[in-house]
Amino acid sequence: MAPAYGLSAYDRWSEYDRIDIPVLCLRGAESDLLLADTENRCATAGRVRWW
């Protein structure tokens, strides 16, 4: 799914994969700011320790 603001080529996963610190994610069940698919990918990407 392309972002609503039209930046379909916006991809920062390589940078995200280099994060090596704990990450806290607060997401509302009906959030349209952070999609559930994106949250799930963040939780399994790279070396991030998901808290």
N, C-alpha and C positions, 0 to 999 in steps of 0.2 A: 504494500500500500504506500503510495507516494504521500509525502507530507502535504497538508492542506495549503501551505504557503508556496508550493510550486518548486521546491528544491529537490527534485527527484534524484539528483546525483549526489546529494549530501550524505556522505558516509564517513563516520568517525570511529568505526569499530576497531581499526588498527591502533588508534590512540587509546581507546578505552581498554583494549587488551593489555596495555602496558601499565595500567594502574596497579599498584601493589600496596594498597592500604584498605582498611575496612570501609565499606560503603553502606550508608543507611538510606533506604528508599522508603518513602511514605507515599502511598498511592491510594486514592479513593477508588472504591469498587466501580464507580461510574465515570472515572476520569477520562477526559478526551485529550488531556495534556500529555500524559504518559500512557501509551497503549499497553494493554496486558501482554501482547506479544513482545514488545520492546522490553518490558520489565522482566519477562522470562528469559530473554536473550541476555540481558545484563546479568542476571543471576547465574548464568552458566558460562559467561565469557571470561577468557583470560585468567588472570591470577587474583581476581577480586574476591575478597572474603565478604560474603553477603551477610549482613546482620539484620 
